Amino acid sequence: MSRLFLGLDSSTQSLSAVVIDYDSRKVVYNDSLNFDEALPHYNTRNGVLPNANPLIKHSPPLMWAEALDLVFAHMKKNGVALGKILAISGSGQQHGSVYLKANAAEVFSRLDPKTNLVKNLAGVFSRPTAPIWMDSSTSKECAEIRRALGGVKAAAELTGSDIFERFSGPQIRKFHKTEPARYQKTASIALVSSFMASLLAGKIAPIDHCDGSGMNLMDIRKKNWDAKAIKATAPGLKQKLPPLAAPWAVVGPVSSYFVKKYGLNPEAQTLVWSGDNPCSVIGLGLIDEHTAAISLGTSDTYFGSMSRCCVDTRGEGHVFSSPTGDYMTLICFKNGSLARERVRDEHHLDWNRFNRAITSTSPGNGGAIMLPWFEAEIVPRVNTPGIHRIDLDATDIAANCRAVVEAQMMSMRLHSQWMKAAPKRIRATGGASDNVAILQIMADVTGCPVCRVEVAKSAALGAALRAAHGWLKKSGAAADWKRVIAGFTEPVSAKEIKPNAKAHRVYDRLVEKYAKCERDNLPSRA
Ligand code: XUL
């Protein structure tokens, strides 16, 4: 048997496709199309339209549709057995919103395969561009919605997150305030994920609970649109939102457009799409609350799962619904590699010497603490950058190398405590995850064994696995997540970095001092 499933990932800069053979547990196709390179006529830079206002970040939804045609054409040309694909799901950059006129449902249902998606979609958008997650132009609207909902804690309790500029609700409010005529003409608002699913299924697709959690409009516990949040956002919004659906819901068979044009099986099912972070959670194998992932990129991100919903009432971390039906969190620390590289460069080191410096010092650094806020920090919220050194000599190279990494790991430990779901193991991903010295500190601070997993294409892979899971569930077959992901999300090497018990005890004490240093130096106390 060779059951094939397709996962697509419509991200900020590219559209990727991953086909898995579920029975041989192999990725059999993997392709990516870069928007700037493949579709230069949209004039995007890294997938985003240039704007004189640096806070405004929009992208053209038509570009995403054209990319969908191109990716299917590539698959056909490359001999992918498209007729054998049983189900398709996808991942979309979270928060981005697409605005459709009343004719959209009709247009989606009659996509003409003799022409292309761009021509088919002429006249369906009530707003030609889509604000995406990088947009931060809605601070005023955030304050208005937050106030209407009763403050940070109330907003987080209700929607899973404080009100954030990039979230869809504040973006919709800004659209309604600044372009009321176009808002009036909008019959349906989609997310990037549900827009792409709508094209594939030939009808307006629901928004899944996971991506719906990134809108500040969904009750995170009841998983329905919340009347109070809708009222605080924009008039007449309820009628413009598609229904919400479970992350394994079937939208319907794939549209005849894709059957006729690319040879898909008319019985292939379109599964609801989800956000890129929820899909990555599956692609990284995080299916229970015992495993967390830490991505060490420009920024560091902590992903965790929770079986019960618990929100961060300080409004720093996000809670989303997870594709397993549980909950997941995303906590973003801006000063990740950015800070590590600044310390390395300040002392004219390469990574080898940086690591040797770390290993020449002891866990706990003799009580020396750094608050490495080279850039304004998201968690904890610090608007004015600044490096603070407590009991740390700025000229001591080795101590500074250890201090920046210890601070990052202690900050993650501290700022994920609200989840009340301490992990038992950690999967490390991202550029710096091949650095053993950093991973050892991660293991010692958290007290968890750490192993490395590949992050590349984790969202597209997660989408393909979600397609398999949804299809199995619909067919009445066993759709146990452990079995679904087996063989696809294993660590790069079986070698685990184990925590050192003595070092862990040192950090149990040091984290208290670190927390006090943070409190003493946070801007509100300064
Ligand atoms: C998450 C977020 C980003 C986008 C990127 O809240 O804004 O991770 O999903 O694609």
Boltz pocket constraint, residues with backbone or C-beta under 6 A from the ligand:
constraints:
  - pocket:
      binder: B
      contacts: [[A, 11], [A, 12], [A, 92], [A, 93], [A, 94], [A, 95], [A, 133], [A, 166], [A, 214], [A, 275], [A, 276], [A, 277], [A, 330]]
      max_distance: 6.0
